[in-house]
Amino acid sequence: MEKVVPVIPIRDGIIFPNTDSVLTFGRPKSLAALETSFKHERIVCFVLQKNSRVNDPTTNDLYSIGTLSRIERMI
């Protein structure tokens, strides 16, 4: 069964599986993706941007592999 999850672009760094990371988000689309994930299963996919200076990345601005993650808490 296919599952659709929010994608959140990361400007710098990589999120590795089975690790805890503290992340800061400020872009409206990223915050909306986080809020959407909290209404469902708290699952998102973090994908690194090819160029960290791009403020509104499209699919072409992202690498094709990301990390499926569960959001434990938001502050």
N, C-alpha and C positions, 0 to 999 in steps of 0.2 A: 504494500500500500504506500503510495506517495504521500509525503507530508510537506506542506508549505510552511516555511519559517521566515521571520524577518531577517534581512541581511543588514549588517552594520559595518560600514567601512571603517578601517583603522588606519590612521595616518602614519604612525611609526610603531615599530615593534611587531612581534608575533605572539599570538595566543597559542600556547601549547596545550594539548589534551591532558587531562588529569592534573592540572595545576590551578592554584588560586591566583587570581590577578585582580588588582584594583585599577579600575579604568575610570577616566573622566570623559563625559560627553557634553557637548554644547550645541551641536548642530540640531536644528529642529527635526530633521528626518530621523536622526539617530535616537533622539528622545522619544519620538513617536513609535519607533520600532521597539524600544524598550517597554514602553507602556503597553503596546499590543502584546508583547510576549508575556507580560504579567497577567493579562486577562485570560491567557490560555495555559500553556505548560511551562512558561518561563524559558523557552528554548529560542536561541538566536544563532545565527551563523556570522562569525567575525571574519572579514576578508580584508587583507592588506591592500591599500591603494598603491598604485605604481608611482604616483607623484603626490607627495604629501601637501603640495601647495594648492591642489585642486580642491575648491570648497564645496562643490556640488558634483561629486563623481557619478559617472554613468557606468554601465556594465563594462565598457571598454577601458575605463580607468582603474579597474580592479583586477587582481590576479584571479585565476580560475579555481584556485583551491583555497578553502577556508577552514575554520574550526567550528564545529557544532558545539555549542556551549549552553549550560544551564545557568541562569542568573539566580544566585542565591539571595542577594539582598541589594537594595538601592538606598542610598542616603540622599 
